[in-house]
Amino acid sequence: MADQEHAAHDHQVHEGDSLREAARARLTREGEQWTGMREAVFTALAGFEKPASAYDIAEAVSAAQGRRVAANSVYRILDLFVSANLARRVESANAYVANGHPDCLHDCIFLICDRCGHAVHIDDDKLSSGIRNAARDAGFSAPRPVIEVRGTCGECEPAGA
């Protein structure tokens, strides 16, 4: 990918109904349908404070709908959401977070707290561009790298540590 495609940019971060509408619009632009089950899965995913597994999401959707929803169905929907930029997969936790700006295509950089499990997604096009360039210099194609940094968040880190 050309570096200008990954230049610094501004993007609108959505929440609540605005996020759900942006996700619906993005998915339909991708040629997919926004079904009731997909909306239920997205709503559940967006409701979690930290990365959620497919099982966590299936449980939340099951409780909301009053019927059992299989995790396998949720996995298929989450795969679609990741490919459509509606969700991000936190690889090291096998969990997912809703993408607050689904119209913005850029690399994933996660800061993940080992104590509380909270994950923060940051945008640093300079860092991800450097990773992409290093990969290219090594003869490797990495058009959308995922970078995860494990450590301790400010809430969990003792003062003065």
One Martini backbone bead per residue (centre of mass of N, CA, C, O) as a GRO file, in nm:
protein
  161
    1MET     BB    1   0.098   0.035   0.018
    2ALA     BB    2   0.072   0.350   0.018
    3ASP     BB    3   0.174   0.598   0.228
    4GLN     BB    4  -0.065   0.801   0.173
    5GLU     BB    5  -0.282   0.600   0.290
    6HIS     BB    6  -0.117   0.638   0.594
    7ALA     BB    7  -0.163   0.906   0.667
    8ALA     BB    8  -0.250   1.138   0.845
    9HIS     BB    9  -0.571   1.152   1.023
   10ASP     BB   10  -0.912   1.205   1.038
   11HIS     BB   11  -1.175   1.086   1.263
   12GLN     BB   12  -1.486   0.956   1.336
   13VAL     BB   13  -1.619   0.889   1.645
   14HIS     BB   14  -1.839   0.645   1.755
   15GLU     BB   15  -2.157   0.609   1.936
   16GLY     BB   16  -2.398   0.410   1.972
   17ASP     BB   17  -2.618   0.486   1.736
   18SER     BB   18  -2.395   0.596   1.551
   19LEU     BB   19  -2.233   0.333   1.536
   20ARG     BB   20  -2.452   0.148   1.427
   21GLU     BB   21  -2.502   0.315   1.167
   22ALA     BB   22  -2.212   0.305   1.057
   23ALA     BB   23  -2.203  -0.004   1.039
   24ARG     BB   24  -2.442  -0.046   0.853
   25ALA     BB   25  -2.337   0.127   0.620
   26ARG     BB   26  -2.076  -0.028   0.572
   27LEU     BB   27  -2.194  -0.310   0.518
   28THR     BB   28  -2.374  -0.229   0.275
   29ARG     BB   29  -2.133  -0.122   0.102
   30GLU     BB   30  -2.014  -0.428   0.102
   31GLY     BB   31  -2.288  -0.607   0.026
   32GLU     BB   32  -2.434  -0.642   0.297
   33GLN     BB   33  -2.643  -0.745   0.545
   34TRP     BB   34  -2.856  -0.603   0.806
   35THR     BB   35  -2.936  -0.797   1.040
   36GLY     BB   36  -3.064  -0.883   1.336
   37MET     BB   37  -2.819  -1.052   1.428
   38ARG     BB   38  -2.598  -0.850   1.357
   39GLU     BB   39  -2.704  -0.628   1.540
   40ALA     BB   40  -2.690  -0.788   1.805
   41VAL     BB   41  -2.386  -0.840   1.797
   42PHE     BB   42  -2.293  -0.546   1.778
   43THR     BB   43  -2.431  -0.442   2.033
   44ALA     BB   44  -2.286  -0.628   2.226
   45LEU     BB   45  -1.997  -0.553   2.155
   46ALA     BB   46  -2.030  -0.239   2.213
   47GLY     BB   47  -2.103  -0.300   2.534
   48PHE     BB   48  -1.814  -0.354   2.588
   49GLU     BB   49  -1.527  -0.249   2.773
   50LYS     BB   50  -1.388  -0.508   2.667
   51PRO     BB   51  -1.277  -0.761   2.530
   52ALA     BB   52  -1.466  -1.007   2.344
   53SER     BB   53  -1.590  -1.302   2.314
   54ALA     BB   54  -1.798  -1.506   2.149
   55TYR     BB   55  -1.921  -1.614   2.414
   56ASP     BB   56  -1.996  -1.344   2.540
   57ILE     BB   57  -2.179  -1.256   2.306
   58ALA     BB   58  -2.373  -1.496   2.302
   59GLU     BB   59  -2.475  -1.449   2.590
   60ALA     BB   60  -2.587  -1.161   2.544
   61VAL     BB   61  -2.782  -1.233   2.314
   62SER     BB   62  -2.940  -1.451   2.460
   63ALA     BB   63  -3.047  -1.266   2.686
   64ALA     BB   64  -3.187  -1.054   2.495
   65GLN     BB   65  -3.364  -1.294   2.332
   66GLY     BB   66  -3.437  -1.562   2.501
   67ARG     BB   67  -3.211  -1.731   2.344
   68ARG     BB   68  -3.001  -1.948   2.202
   69VAL     BB   69  -2.668  -1.864   2.098
   70ALA     BB   70  -2.421  -1.955   1.898
   71ALA     BB   71  -2.084  -1.912   1.872
   72ASN     BB   72  -2.052  -1.989   1.572
   73SER     BB   73  -2.231  -1.760   1.466
   74VAL     BB   74  -2.064  -1.531   1.586
   75TYR     BB   75  -1.798  -1.586   1.442
   76ARG     BB   76  -1.900  -1.530   1.155
   77ILE     BB   77  -1.980  -1.237   1.211
   78LEU     BB   78  -1.703  -1.137   1.311
   79ASP     BB   79  -1.551  -1.193   1.050
   80LEU     BB   80  -1.717  -0.992   0.888
   81PHE     BB   81  -1.654  -0.742   1.063
   82VAL     BB   82  -1.351  -0.742   1.016
   83SER     BB   83  -1.358  -0.727   0.699
   84ALA     BB   84  -1.551  -0.448   0.731
   85ASN     BB   85  -1.441  -0.268   0.988
   86LEU     BB   86  -1.627  -0.313   1.266
   87ALA     BB   87  -1.390  -0.491   1.378
   88ARG     BB   88  -1.152  -0.611   1.621
   89ARG     BB   89  -0.879  -0.826   1.674
   90VAL     BB   90  -0.749  -0.972   1.964
   91GLU     BB   91  -0.526  -1.206   1.934
   92SER     BB   92  -0.412  -1.273   2.232
   93ALA     BB   93  -0.740  -1.301   2.334
   94ASN     BB   94  -0.961  -1.391   2.145
   95ALA     BB   95  -1.090  -1.099   2.072
   96TYR     BB   96  -1.327  -0.819   2.064
   97VAL     BB   97  -1.386  -0.496   1.901
   98ALA     BB   98  -1.527  -0.218   1.835
   99ASN     BB   99  -1.529   0.010   1.571
  100GLY     BB  100  -1.548   0.363   1.604
  101HIS     BB  101  -1.425   0.380   1.280
  102PRO     BB  102  -1.537   0.218   0.998
  103ASP     BB  103  -1.431   0.434   0.764
  104CYS     BB  104  -1.138   0.370   0.878
  105LEU     BB  105  -0.837   0.272   0.730
  106HIS     BB  106  -0.618   0.095   0.951
  107ASP     BB  107  -0.413   0.014   1.184
  108CYS     BB  108  -0.343  -0.202   1.457
  109ILE     BB  109  -0.317  -0.070   1.797
  110PHE     BB  110  -0.259  -0.235   2.103
  111LEU     BB  111  -0.332  -0.183   2.451
  112ILE     BB  112  -0.277  -0.435   2.706
  113CYS     BB  113  -0.399  -0.538   3.008
  114ASP     BB  114  -0.296  -0.791   3.232
  115ARG     BB  115  -0.496  -0.728   3.472
  116CYS     BB  116  -0.794  -0.616   3.337
  117GLY     BB  117  -0.810  -0.629   2.996
  118HIS     BB  118  -0.779  -0.369   2.880
  119ALA     BB  119  -0.827  -0.198   2.560
  120VAL     BB  120  -0.634   0.009   2.345
  121HIS     BB  121  -0.684   0.203   2.059
  122ILE     BB  122  -0.438   0.316   1.835
  123ASP     BB  123  -0.302   0.583   1.634
  124ASP     BB  124   0.010   0.523   1.430
  125ASP     BB  125   0.126   0.576   1.124
  126LYS     BB  126   0.431   0.582   1.169
  127LEU     BB  127   0.466   0.307   1.303
  128SER     BB  128   0.318   0.126   1.091
  129SER     BB  129   0.494   0.215   0.855
  130GLY     BB  130   0.760   0.104   0.972
  131ILE     BB  131   0.670  -0.189   0.975
  132ARG     BB  132   0.603  -0.214   0.676
  133ASN     BB  133   0.888  -0.138   0.576
  134ALA     BB  134   1.043  -0.364   0.721
  135ALA     BB  135   0.896  -0.592   0.579
  136ARG     BB  136   0.971  -0.512   0.291
  137ASP     BB  137   1.284  -0.528   0.338
  138ALA     BB  138   1.231  -0.854   0.406
  139GLY     BB  139   1.014  -0.957   0.183
  140PHE     BB  140   0.735  -0.857   0.316
  141SER     BB  141   0.385  -0.857   0.327
  142ALA     BB  142   0.207  -0.579   0.523
  143PRO     BB  143  -0.076  -0.406   0.483
  144ARG     BB  144  -0.213  -0.498   0.794
  145PRO     BB  145  -0.099  -0.462   1.079
  146VAL     BB  146  -0.070  -0.613   1.408
  147ILE     BB  147  -0.041  -0.446   1.724
  148GLU     BB  148   0.076  -0.569   2.048
  149VAL     BB  149   0.067  -0.437   2.386
  150ARG     BB  150   0.184  -0.556   2.684
  151GLY     BB  151   0.062  -0.458   3.021
  152THR     BB  152  -0.002  -0.160   3.217
  153CYS     BB  153  -0.228   0.039   3.318
  154GLY     BB  154  -0.295   0.333   3.485
  155GLU     BB  155  -0.503   0.199   3.686
  156CYS     BB  156  -0.299  -0.052   3.774
  157GLU     BB  157  -0.063   0.121   3.820
  158PRO     BB  158   0.141   0.211   4.044
  159ALA     BB  159   0.244   0.471   4.193
  160GLY     BB  160   0.576   0.529   4.086
  161ALA     BB  161   0.658   0.271   3.892
   0.00000   0.00000   0.00000
